[in-house]
């Protein structure tokens, strides 16, 4: 089976959908964010939980990443090898643009809905979460524009499938992907 690559802005549903697909298909799931958290630990940060990226510590790490392209390039190099081997589901911001392999899916969601999901998930204030979401979006765009001259969140040309997740439950999104995979015999 080809690798399945799921991308999208923070809190669009990537990880949740990928976990459902991995279970249904019986294949491993790898998240680029998990590899980045390992690197953050090596540098003295204490990442923990899905909400770490939204904390001051997580935002500080994102700013540090901007000044050191080795963080992301190392993670991306590891992901590319796994994608080329196939039989894996990868969640990644960059892989759809930098890999020639895999079935690529963009999960789309409005900023307000993503911030609401994060606030519910992390039990935080919606106004603060909205500010944090906008900061993360801006930081991610700058990092990937600088590293790969990539239009993260704007250029949809790499994708085989784009799904609006604003009004669909994650199970429905996963089923849409499973149907497409079966139809295309991926």
PEVEN-V482747 format. One record per residue. N is the residue number from 1. PSI is psi in degrees with one decimal (999 if undefined). BURIAL is b if it has 9 or more other ideal C-beta (glycine too) atoms within 8 Angstrom, else e. D_FIRST is the distance of its C-alpha to the first C-alpha in whole Angstrom. Layout:
n=N psi=PSI burial=BURIAL d_first=D_FIRST
n=N psi=PSI burial=BURIAL d_first=D_FIRST
This chain:
n=1 psi=139.0 burial=e d_first=0
n=2 psi=158.4 burial=e d_first=4
n=3 psi=148.4 burial=b d_first=6
n=4 psi=124.8 burial=b d_first=9
n=5 psi=123.1 burial=b d_first=12
n=6 psi=126.7 burial=b d_first=15
n=7 psi=171.3 burial=b d_first=19
n=8 psi=169.9 burial=b d_first=22
n=9 psi=164.1 burial=b d_first=26
n=10 psi=136.1 burial=b d_first=27
n=11 psi=26.4 burial=b d_first=27
n=12 psi=-13.5 burial=b d_first=25
n=13 psi=10.0 burial=b d_first=23
n=14 psi=-55.4 burial=b d_first=20
n=15 psi=-44.4 burial=b d_first=20
n=16 psi=-45.6 burial=e d_first=21
n=17 psi=-43.3 burial=b d_first=18
n=18 psi=-38.7 burial=b d_first=15
n=19 psi=-41.5 burial=b d_first=17
n=20 psi=-46.7 burial=b d_first=17
n=21 psi=-43.3 burial=b d_first=13
n=22 psi=-42.1 burial=b d_first=12
n=23 psi=-47.6 burial=e d_first=15
n=24 psi=-40.0 burial=e d_first=14
n=25 psi=-12.0 burial=b d_first=10
n=26 psi=35.2 burial=e d_first=11
n=27 psi=165.1 burial=b d_first=10
n=28 psi=148.1 burial=e d_first=12
n=29 psi=136.3 burial=b d_first=13
n=30 psi=131.4 burial=b d_first=15
n=31 psi=129.8 burial=b d_first=18
n=32 psi=-35.6 burial=b d_first=20
n=33 psi=-35.7 burial=b d_first=23
n=34 psi=-39.9 burial=e d_first=23
n=35 psi=-38.9 burial=b d_first=23
n=36 psi=-38.5 burial=b d_first=26
n=37 psi=-37.8 burial=b d_first=28
n=38 psi=-42.2 burial=e d_first=28
n=39 psi=-37.4 burial=b d_first=29
n=40 psi=-41.8 burial=b d_first=32
n=41 psi=-43.4 burial=b d_first=33
n=42 psi=-23.5 burial=e d_first=33
n=43 psi=13.2 burial=e d_first=36
n=44 psi=1.5 burial=e d_first=38
n=45 psi=163.7 burial=b d_first=36
n=46 psi=70.4 burial=e d_first=36
n=47 psi=140.7 burial=b d_first=32
n=48 psi=134.4 burial=e d_first=32
n=49 psi=165.5 burial=e d_first=30
n=50 psi=-24.6 burial=e d_first=28
n=51 psi=-0.6 burial=b d_first=32
n=52 psi=-37.8 burial=b d_first=32
n=53 psi=-23.0 burial=b d_first=31
n=54 psi=-1.8 burial=b d_first=34
n=55 psi=163.4 burial=e d_first=37
n=56 psi=-37.5 burial=e d_first=39
n=57 psi=-43.7 burial=b d_first=38
n=58 psi=-40.3 burial=b d_first=34
n=59 psi=-37.6 burial=b d_first=36
n=60 psi=-43.3 burial=b d_first=38
n=61 psi=-41.2 burial=b d_first=35
n=62 psi=-40.6 burial=b d_first=33
n=63 psi=-37.2 burial=b d_first=36
n=64 psi=-38.7 burial=b d_first=36
n=65 psi=-35.2 burial=b d_first=33
n=66 psi=-33.9 burial=b d_first=34
n=67 psi=-7.8 burial=e d_first=37
n=68 psi=95.0 burial=e d_first=34
n=69 psi=-11.7 burial=e d_first=31
n=70 psi=-32.9 burial=e d_first=30
n=71 psi=-62.1 burial=b d_first=29
n=72 psi=-37.2 burial=b d_first=26
n=73 psi=-36.2 burial=b d_first=25
n=74 psi=-46.7 burial=b d_first=25
n=75 psi=-47.4 burial=b d_first=22
n=76 psi=-37.5 burial=b d_first=21
n=77 psi=-42.9 burial=e d_first=20
n=78 psi=-42.4 burial=b d_first=19
n=79 psi=-41.1 burial=b d_first=16
n=80 psi=-42.6 burial=b d_first=15
n=81 psi=-42.2 burial=e d_first=15
n=82 psi=-38.4 burial=b d_first=12
n=83 psi=-44.3 burial=b d_first=10
n=84 psi=-33.5 burial=b d_first=11
n=85 psi=-26.1 burial=e d_first=9
n=86 psi=-173.6 burial=b d_first=6
n=87 psi=42.9 burial=e d_first=5
n=88 psi=151.1 burial=b d_first=8
n=89 psi=126.8 burial=b d_first=10
n=90 psi=132.7 burial=b d_first=13
n=91 psi=125.7 burial=b d_first=16
n=92 psi=143.6 burial=b d_first=18
n=93 psi=-37.1 burial=e d_first=21
n=94 psi=-29.2 burial=b d_first=21
n=95 psi=-39.7 burial=b d_first=17
n=96 psi=-30.4 burial=b d_first=17
n=97 psi=-28.1 burial=b d_first=20
n=98 psi=-7.8 burial=b d_first=20
n=99 psi=139.0 burial=b d_first=16
n=100 psi=-7.8 burial=e d_first=15
n=101 psi=163.9 burial=e d_first=11
n=102 psi=159.5 burial=b d_first=9
n=103 psi=118.8 burial=b d_first=10
n=104 psi=128.7 burial=b d_first=13
n=105 psi=132.4 burial=b d_first=15
n=106 psi=124.3 burial=b d_first=19
n=107 psi=118.2 burial=b d_first=21
n=108 psi=141.5 burial=b d_first=25
n=109 psi=144.5 burial=b d_first=28
n=110 psi=150.9 burial=e d_first=31
n=111 psi=-44.2 burial=b d_first=33
n=112 psi=-41.4 burial=e d_first=35
n=113 psi=-39.2 burial=b d_first=33
n=114 psi=-42.6 burial=b d_first=31
n=115 psi=-39.4 burial=b d_first=34
n=116 psi=-41.9 burial=b d_first=35
n=117 psi=-44.9 burial=b d_first=32
n=118 psi=-43.0 burial=b d_first=32
n=119 psi=-42.3 burial=b d_first=36
n=120 psi=-45.2 burial=e d_first=35
n=121 psi=-43.9 burial=b d_first=32
n=122 psi=0.3 burial=b d_first=35
n=123 psi=53.1 burial=e d_first=38
n=124 psi=172.4 burial=b d_first=39
n=125 psi=129.6 burial=e d_first=42
n=126 psi=-38.7 burial=b d_first=40
n=127 psi=-44.2 burial=e d_first=42
n=128 psi=-39.9 burial=e d_first=41
n=129 psi=-37.5 burial=b d_first=38
n=130 psi=-43.3 burial=b d_first=38
n=131 psi=-45.9 burial=e d_first=40
n=132 psi=-41.1 burial=b d_first=37
n=133 psi=-44.8 burial=b d_first=34
n=134 psi=-38.4 burial=b d_first=36
n=135 psi=-48.2 burial=b d_first=37
n=136 psi=-43.9 burial=b d_first=33
n=137 psi=-45.5 burial=b d_first=32
n=138 psi=-44.9 burial=e d_first=34
n=139 psi=-45.3 burial=b d_first=34
n=140 psi=-45.4 burial=b d_first=30
n=141 psi=-47.5 burial=b d_first=31
n=142 psi=-43.8 burial=b d_first=33
n=143 psi=-50.4 burial=b d_first=31
n=144 psi=-26.2 burial=b d_first=28
n=145 psi=-44.1 burial=b d_first=31
n=146 psi=-44.4 burial=e d_first=32
n=147 psi=-45.3 burial=b d_first=29
n=148 psi=4.9 burial=e d_first=27
n=149 psi=40.8 burial=e d_first=30
n=150 psi=143.0 burial=b d_first=27
n=151 psi=70.6 burial=e d_first=28
n=152 psi=125.3 burial=b d_first=26
n=153 psi=-4.7 burial=e d_first=27
n=154 psi=-43.7 burial=e d_first=28
n=155 psi=111.6 burial=e d_first=26
n=156 psi=8.1 burial=e d_first=23
n=157 psi=-28.0 burial=e d_first=22
n=158 psi=-12.0 burial=e d_first=19
n=159 psi=138.5 burial=b d_first=18
n=160 psi=-21.7 burial=e d_first=16
n=161 psi=134.2 burial=b d_first=17
n=162 psi=127.9 burial=e d_first=20
n=163 psi=127.0 burial=b d_first=21
n=164 psi=116.8 burial=e d_first=25
n=165 psi=2.6 burial=b d_first=25
n=166 psi=-40.6 burial=e d_first=29
n=167 psi=15.5 burial=e d_first=29
n=168 psi=135.4 burial=b d_first=26
n=169 psi=152.2 burial=e d_first=26
n=170 psi=-34.1 burial=b d_first=22
n=171 psi=-38.9 burial=e d_first=21
n=172 psi=-40.9 burial=e d_first=22
n=173 psi=-45.9 burial=b d_first=20
n=174 psi=-42.1 burial=b d_first=17
n=175 psi=-37.0 burial=e d_first=17
n=176 psi=-43.0 burial=b d_first=18
n=177 psi=-45.2 burial=b d_first=14
n=178 psi=-41.6 burial=b d_first=13
n=179 psi=-44.4 burial=e d_first=15
n=180 psi=-40.7 burial=b d_first=13
n=181 psi=-44.4 burial=b d_first=10
n=182 psi=-43.8 burial=e d_first=11
n=183 psi=-41.5 burial=e d_first=13
n=184 psi=-6.1 burial=e d_first=11
n=185 psi=52.5 burial=e d_first=9
n=186 psi=999 burial=e d_first=6
